Amino acid sequence: MIGYVTIGANDIARSCAFFDAAFEPLGYARSFEGGGWAGYGPNGSGDDGVQILIATPENGQPANFGNGSMLAFKAPTRAAVDAFHAAALSAGGKDEGAPGVRGESDPAFYGAYVRDPEGNKFCAYCRG
């Protein structure tokens, strides 16, 4: 089971502005910030569920993204997926796929895709 995920950032303030907006519809909120790090968890908790950490790289090199890498976040409803996508774009993200049904699974997979200001790719999705 995943305990936490770390996402590299070159500008913590810019990344926090993006994730504050994009995570709000998914029920995640910032739990801390300081020392080149910020943390997000369900309802702002660092102890309940998977925590998402934003950090400047410890080796002092620029943060970058990997081609083909993506993190996907469960959303409670299609409306939350839509709100995630809209908030992410409003906060400086780039569209990588508008909200909609993908594939032919049952229950339906409904997702939206964005890149943060650093170029990392994310999906918010729900089933049904």
Helices and strands as residue ranges (DSSP letters): E 4-8, H 12-23, G 24-26, E 28-34, E 37-42, E 51-55, E 71-74, H 78-90, E 94-102, E 109-115, E 121-127
